[in-house]
Structure formats: C-alpha cells, structure tokens
Amino acid sequence: MNTPANAAVVGAGPNGLAAAVTLARAGVPVTVFEAAETVGGGTRTQEIVQPGVLHDMCSAIHPMALGTEFFRQFEIARRVDFAVPEASYANPLDGAHGIRAAIAYRDLDRTREELGGDGTAYARLYRPVLNHLEGVIDFALGGSLLRWPQSIPAAITMAMRTAEQGTPLWGARFREEAAPSLVSGVAAHSIGRMPNLATAGVGIVLGALGHAGGWPVPIGGSRMITDALVADLVAHGGRVELGREIRHLDELEGFDVKMFDTSTRGLLSIAGSALPAAYRRALARFRFGDAATKVDFVLDGPIPWSDPRVHAAPTVHLGGTRGEAAHAEREVARGRHPEQPFVLLAQPTEFDPDRNPAGTHAVWSYTHVPHGSNIDMVSAVTTQIERFAPGFRDRIIAVHQTSAADLAQYNNNYVGGDFSAGAITLRQLLARPVISPEPWRTPLPGVYLCSSATPPGPGVHGLSGWYAARTALRREYGLPAPELGVAGP
Ligand SMILES: Cc1cc2nc3c(=O)[nH]c(=O)nc-3n(C[C@H](O)[C@H](O)[C@H](O)COP(=O)(O)OP(=O)(O)OC[C@H]3O[C@@H](n4cnc5c(N)ncnc54)[C@H](O)[C@@H]3O)c2cc1C
C-alpha cells in the first residue's frame, strides 16, 4: 500500500491530538506543531500556586471524556484512571426551605428524594432525556446541528426541554429554589445571559451526563487524557514538535493536509489572503464571548462546607439561587464584574488524594468576567466560597489568579479569555464557524479547522478533531475512519 500524503496538525489541544491520532491510525504520517513547551492546550496539569502542588490549568472535570463517542472508541477508560464520584455537582444555598445544598447524584432517584418539594419536577425534566440519552448526545454532539437526527423522539425531547429551560418559562415547573439552581448551575457553564436557548441546551446535555456516566476526575489530573493521546500518536508513527508556533501557511509547505486546532482568528492570521474573501468575512464575523478568570487555592484542609454533603461532589456551582446566578451572568454580559459572581469550583483532592503532598488541598475555581478582563477577582471569589463554607478563608495557604487577559496570553485560542473559542450563542452553534454540512472543511484545498471553534464546540471530547480528521480522510485520502481502540491496528 502507498503511504498516504502527510499531514500537519497545528495545536496539541485535545482536538488537535484527536485529529492527529485519527489520521495516524489510518496510516497518514502526521506532525503536530505546538506553540507551547508542553502538549495539552486546555488539559494541562501543572504547578500554579506553589511548588509541588498540581492544579489543572484549564479543564478539570470530564463528563464528555467518558460520555462521548471519540473517547469511547479510543477506550480512554482503559488508558486513564478516572474517579467517578456518586455525586456529580452541587449547588450550595443559604438554607431556605431547610435545604443548604442541591446535589445532583448520578442516581436520579436519590437526587429527587434529597431535593425536597421540587424533586419530582426535577426528575421529570431529566428522566426522558436519560431514556433517550444516546439519541440526545447524537443530536447535540454528533457534528453539525443541521444533520438529520438519528432519533427523532430524542431530538424532540431535547428540543422541548431546551425550549422550556431557555426561555422565561424556565421557572414554570418549579416552586422552590434548590432544583432550579441545580439546573441553571450547569447551564451557566457556557457563559451568557440566562435564560437563553444555547446555555439551556448545554445544561440539559451536561446535566444528563451527570445523571448517567457521572462527572469524572482523572487520577493525576487532566493532562493524563492528552498524555494518552500523545502516547497513541507516537506509537502510530506521529511526531510532536513543541515550541513551534505556526504564523504563516508557508511554514507548512510540504504537507498536503493541514489541520488547525486554532481559533478562527488564528486561522485568519495564518492563512490570511490565501482564504477566499467570503470565507474570510465569515471568520471575521465569528464573535468571541465573555471570559473566565481563574482563581486557584492551596488549603491546609478540605473546604469546610456548611452542608457536608457537598464534599461528595467534584464540581460545585457557587451562585446561590437561580435568580442570583442569572443576575451575575447578566452583569458580565453588560461588561461589569459582579459583586457576587457565579463561581465554578472543583475539589480534586477529595477524589484523587495522592495527586498532591499530604495535608495540601488543591482548589480550582473560575468565575465569569467580561471579555479581556484584568480585574482582581480573588476577593469576590473568596467571599462567595466563604458564604457557603464559613472558615474557608482561614484554610488558605496560598492563592493565585489567572485573569482572562492572562488566559489569552497562555493560549492563542482563548481570545480575550473566551475559552470556548467563540461565544456560545444559538447562531454560533449553527454557524460554527460557518453553516455547512462539513464545517471543519475550509474552501482552501487540504485545509481544515479542527478546534472547538467547530462543532460540537467547547469541552474535552476530541469530537471536533475526530470529525475534522474523518472528513479529511474521506475527502483527501479516500480512506475510512480507522479503529481507535487499545487493541486496534
Ligand atoms: C479555566 C477553564 C476551565 C475549563 N474547564 C473545563 C472542564 O472542566 N471540562 C471540559 O470539558 N472543558 C473545560 N474547559 C474547556 C476546554 O479546556 C476546551 O474546550 C478544550 O481544551 C478545547 O480543546 P481544543 O483542542 O479545541 O483547544 P485547546 O485545548 O485550546 O488547544 C489548542 C492548542 O493549540 C495551540 N496553538 C494555538 N495556535 C497555535 C499556533 N499558531 N501554532 C502552534 N500551536 C498553536 C495552543 O497553544 C493550544 O495548545 C475549560 C477551559 C478553561 C480555560
């Protein structure tokens, strides 16, 4: 068999590496060029706050690594150890109706029982989604949203729930604060005003994964996921060049296929005038959204949650009630820094105690801020945690902020600190970055975009890279998608 013409992948984030592994497994010689000195993009695990204590720099919790098709075929669970806690996420509250925290357990019945008065309404929101989970995942994450869904009942189930939770009807089924706070805490993962259809859709899918496979914590940190991808790539003849930022298409001369795990802005600047004007205009129209500022802590003990059940959850949403969280998100959308911000917090030490020296607890958190923000959020974030965990402040050994502006410096893809590589709006879920049945393909022969600027969007799922590579294999090489499993070729 002739060796297929070679390919370059620009960027070693989870999507770039998923693309590289897929091409290499099909027999294509692949070189990955990564600007940073380490692989991983949004999956790096490193010392941030103090020497010897590891923090996930970006992603920490991985519902999509165990719940979606690329990593299922790659058999990630056989390559990386995951802790899959009984609880997926929690939303502490001030104690109205006697409930100090809403907890989403993997077991929906247990969730219902502990939620109080709205438990049944909550279970009725998610049960049909869980009954159609495979079809819902196919609909939401199966590639372009313009595809005909595999399962019409699943698509209708998803659409109805999104329409309910993404519009002013969102409170209709609930009477208390706990259950709706749980639903909107997940929706708020995609930064934006609430209610809106795009965030509601994300919330329904991530919430359903929380009640199915769970929200796993990789033992050793998120880097284990991309380390596994690199190991497989190298075992199949691929290469990675670190410290190689690609600035111009000419640098990739000699490569027949070029895959870009970059933002749309990155692709525009690299390929520039080689791209047809209409496509350039479409990329230039693609809008970046608001941002994250990260605050990492090292503590001398676990977080003293008022409600001890919160220790069971790897992710904690700290926004208070749904109304408070929506207010905080609205402030960000207006370009303001909320006094009581919505904070996402992960407490990996609870589930991976050997990751760090005994007696130290790593706490990962971020909060939403306006695009490009450089404002100090440490005090606001600390106060919000202290509100639900009195005594937290006294446990802090060290703290470190990475502002949205710092994040943009850290990774070219996070323009202005927008880690979704483009705002999550309904329009930009359909046109990501263009409306096309194959949005990964650019009009330039052999040039593909494979980052989370393409469907299905942000998150560590490798799907954008996998879809892009499969499209390239079919169109450029006439090859089928390869086996990806441990025992594969
Ligand atoms: C604070 C934070 C928390 C997050 N939490 C989670 C979470 O818990 N769970 C989850 O699933 N997701 C989370 N995410 C999102 C997730 O990290 C991203 O969606 C994901 O990493 C996107 O993967 P990617 O491969 O598209 O891009 P990236 O991971 O951003 O990788 C792109 C890579 O390309 C490189 N690159 C860019 N331009 C060039 C160039 N010109 N030349 C060479 N190299 C280049 C970059 O250096 C980078 O390494 C989080 C992100 C952040 C910032």
The ligand as an SDF file (V2000), in Angstrom:
LIG
                    3D

 53 58  0  0  0  0  0  0  0  0999 V2000
  -10.4650   27.7520   33.0550 C   0  0  0  0  0  0  0  0  0  0  0  0
  -11.0210   26.6950   32.1260 C   0  0  0  0  0  0  0  0  0  0  0  0
  -11.7690   25.6470   32.6530 C   0  0  0  0  0  0  0  0  0  0  0  0
  -12.2830   24.6570   31.8090 C   0  0  0  0  0  0  0  0  0  0  0  0
  -12.9430   23.5970   32.3670 N   0  0  0  0  0  0  0  0  0  0  0  0
  -13.3270   22.5660   31.5860 C   0  0  0  0  0  0  0  0  0  0  0  0
  -13.7820   21.3600   32.1870 C   0  0  0  0  0  0  0  0  0  0  0  0
  -13.7730   21.2140   33.4140 O   0  0  0  0  0  0  0  0  0  0  0  0
  -14.1940   20.3560   31.3670 N   0  0  0  0  0  0  0  0  0  0  0  0
  -14.1390   20.4690   29.9990 C   0  0  0  0  0  0  0  0  0  0  0  0
  -14.5250   19.5160   29.2830 O   0  0  0  0  0  0  0  0  0  0  0  0
  -13.6520   21.6030   29.4000 N   0  0  0  0  0  0  0  0  0  0  0  0
  -13.2250   22.6360   30.1610 C   0  0  0  0  0  0  0  0  0  0  0  0
  -12.6650   23.7440   29.5950 N   0  0  0  0  0  0  0  0  0  0  0  0
  -12.6880   23.8920   28.1190 C   0  0  0  0  0  0  0  0  0  0  0  0
  -11.6380   23.0260   27.4240 C   0  0  0  0  0  0  0  0  0  0  0  0
  -10.3870   23.1750   28.0400 O   0  0  0  0  0  0  0  0  0  0  0  0
  -11.5490   23.4230   25.9420 C   0  0  0  0  0  0  0  0  0  0  0  0
  -12.8490   23.4460   25.3800 O   0  0  0  0  0  0  0  0  0  0  0  0
  -10.6920   22.4460   25.1700 C   0  0  0  0  0  0  0  0  0  0  0  0
   -9.3840   22.3990   25.6920 O   0  0  0  0  0  0  0  0  0  0  0  0
  -10.6480   22.8380   23.7010 C   0  0  0  0  0  0  0  0  0  0  0  0
   -9.7770   21.9580   23.0290 O   0  0  0  0  0  0  0  0  0  0  0  0
   -9.0610   22.3910   21.6800 P   0  0  0  0  0  0  0  0  0  0  0  0
   -8.1780   21.2710   21.2900 O   0  0  0  0  0  0  0  0  0  0  0  0
  -10.0990   22.8500   20.7180 O   0  0  0  0  0  0  0  0  0  0  0  0
   -8.2010   23.6940   22.0170 O   0  0  0  0  0  0  0  0  0  0  0  0
   -7.1220   23.9570   23.1390 P   0  0  0  0  0  0  0  0  0  0  0  0
   -7.2190   22.9800   24.2200 O   0  0  0  0  0  0  0  0  0  0  0  0
   -7.2370   25.3920   23.4720 O   0  0  0  0  0  0  0  0  0  0  0  0
   -5.7220   23.6880   22.4150 O   0  0  0  0  0  0  0  0  0  0  0  0
   -5.2490   24.4770   21.3650 C   0  0  0  0  0  0  0  0  0  0  0  0
   -3.7350   24.3090   21.2850 C   0  0  0  0  0  0  0  0  0  0  0  0
   -3.2770   24.8870   20.0690 O   0  0  0  0  0  0  0  0  0  0  0  0
   -2.1000   25.6150   20.3260 C   0  0  0  0  0  0  0  0  0  0  0  0
   -1.9720   26.6280   19.2750 N   0  0  0  0  0  0  0  0  0  0  0  0
   -2.8430   27.6260   19.0010 C   0  0  0  0  0  0  0  0  0  0  0  0
   -2.3940   28.3690   17.9600 N   0  0  0  0  0  0  0  0  0  0  0  0
   -1.2200   27.8000   17.5740 C   0  0  0  0  0  0  0  0  0  0  0  0
   -0.2850   28.1050   16.5300 C   0  0  0  0  0  0  0  0  0  0  0  0
   -0.4560   29.1380   15.6950 N   0  0  0  0  0  0  0  0  0  0  0  0
    0.8270   27.3150   16.3970 N   0  0  0  0  0  0  0  0  0  0  0  0
    1.0070   26.2410   17.2270 C   0  0  0  0  0  0  0  0  0  0  0  0
    0.1520   25.9290   18.2420 N   0  0  0  0  0  0  0  0  0  0  0  0
   -0.9470   26.6960   18.3900 C   0  0  0  0  0  0  0  0  0  0  0  0
   -2.3060   26.1890   21.7050 C   0  0  0  0  0  0  0  0  0  0  0  0
   -1.0710   26.5100   22.3200 O   0  0  0  0  0  0  0  0  0  0  0  0
   -3.0050   25.0080   22.4080 C   0  0  0  0  0  0  0  0  0  0  0  0
   -2.0840   24.1300   22.9950 O   0  0  0  0  0  0  0  0  0  0  0  0
  -12.0810   24.7460   30.4070 C   0  0  0  0  0  0  0  0  0  0  0  0
  -11.3130   25.7900   29.8720 C   0  0  0  0  0  0  0  0  0  0  0  0
  -10.7780   26.7490   30.7250 C   0  0  0  0  0  0  0  0  0  0  0  0
   -9.8830   27.8320   30.1750 C   0  0  0  0  0  0  0  0  0  0  0  0
  1  2  1  0
  2  3  1  0
  2 52  2  0
  3  4  2  0
  4  5  1  0
  4 50  1  0
  5  6  2  0
  6  7  1  0
  6 13  1  0
  7  8  2  0
  7  9  1  0
  9 10  1  0
 10 11  2  0
 10 12  1  0
 12 13  2  0
 13 14  1  0
 14 15  1  0
 14 50  1  0
 15 16  1  0
 16 17  1  0
 16 18  1  0
 18 19  1  0
 18 20  1  0
 20 21  1  0
 20 22  1  0
 22 23  1  0
 23 24  1  0
 24 25  2  0
 24 26  1  0
 24 27  1  0
 27 28  1  0
 28 29  2  0
 28 30  1  0
 28 31  1  0
 31 32  1  0
 32 33  1  0
 33 34  1  0
 33 48  1  0
 34 35  1  0
 35 36  1  0
 35 46  1  0
 36 37  1  0
 36 45  1  0
 37 38  2  0
 38 39  1  0
 39 40  1  0
 39 45  2  0
 40 41  1  0
 40 42  2  0
 42 43  1  0
 43 44  2  0
 44 45  1  0
 46 47  1  0
 46 48  1  0
 48 49  1  0
 50 51  2  0
 51 52  1  0
 52 53  1  0
M  END
$$$$
